[in-house]
Amino acid sequence: MTELEDEADNRLYILFWQLYALVYDRILLSLLPYRRLQDAVAKSLNPRSEAYILDAGCGTGNLLYHLIRLKPEVKAVGIDFAPAMIRRARLKCRKYRTHRQRIYLRKVDLNSKIPYNNGEFQAVACINVLYAVKRPDFLLREINRVLKDRGRLVLVTPPYQPKMGPIFIEHVENMKNRRPYFWPFFLAGQLLSLAPWLFTFLILNMFIKKQESFHFLKEEELVSLVESCGFKLISLKKIYGNQDWFLEAEKINEKPGNKISFSN
Ligand SMILES: C[S@@+](CC[C@H](N)C(=O)[O-])C[C@H]1O[C@@H](n2cnc3c(N)ncnc32)[C@H](O)[C@@H]1O
């Protein structure tokens, strides 16, 4: 691919994510498994007061917003290449005016070098972004570079052949537990009010699934990728209706190849 073609390709992807930003929060924030996923990442990051955290591919800022509420004194940076996503993240974090100065949002293409110094962050979260970049190994090496020694990576990424159905099923199960008697009414209300956005959302997700350039990794591929980029695996499990890997890892100094253990 020539540089020009590469540039055109990138613009197309930015356009795609700009479109996605229009429906993103409306659908995802209505989905209980998505909220639980954000909560799990925020808890896994468990930021100490002085910690500096990077959300690589922050989207509409849901994790950052969650982090502020969990730890108001948190200092974090959210980066993403889609201006519409960043705009929404900015609006969301602005609600917490007193902490605004501690949350920075910036337009950055993760196919290029991350514009931060070596060892600047104590922890990095990367939720459902790795699959969409051109070179996942390049991104993971960049994340490794900007992390402090023994810094934490919380990586969430879809497995090989992901599906939407199990996420909706988990949503219904969660709803049944929350509202044992009234859940059919809540669900019907949600479906009716979200119908036009749901349709667009499903079309966009079909596009994602069909993209041959996207990277949906099997367990062993993900583990060896993460290890080969200078991390030691801490844990690996499935989350989000089993349609995401949830991986916790730590930056290591030594060459990869350590023996690791993980559960599915
Ligand atoms: C599925 S969304 C996930 C957003 C957020 N992490 C979340 O959990 O809600 C994927 C995000 O990755 C961003 N993204 C995809 N490719 C990117 C790239 N090359 N550089 C920066 N951001 C990218 C998109 O703009 C989008 O906001």
The ligand as an ORCA input file, in Angstrom:
! r2SCAN-3c Opt
* xyz 0 1
  C     -15.167      0.468     20.262
  S     -14.568      2.063     20.598
  C     -14.002      1.898     22.280
  C     -14.004      3.218     23.002
  C     -13.712      3.148     24.502
  N     -12.411      2.596     24.760
  C     -14.789      2.416     25.241
  O     -14.473      1.447     25.917
  O     -15.941      2.819     25.182
  C     -13.055      2.121     19.696
  C     -12.383      3.464     19.801
  O     -11.069      3.349     19.237
  C     -10.788      4.508     18.502
  N      -9.732      4.180     17.516
  C      -9.766      3.226     16.560
  N      -8.618      3.253     15.842
  C      -7.851      4.235     16.380
  C      -6.571      4.759     16.084
  N      -5.829      4.286     15.070
  N      -6.096      5.778     16.818
  C      -6.822      6.290     17.844
  N      -8.055      5.849     18.170
  C      -8.564      4.825     17.456
  C     -12.121      4.881     17.860
  O     -12.170      6.220     17.466
  C     -13.087      4.573     19.001
  O     -13.288      5.683     19.824
*
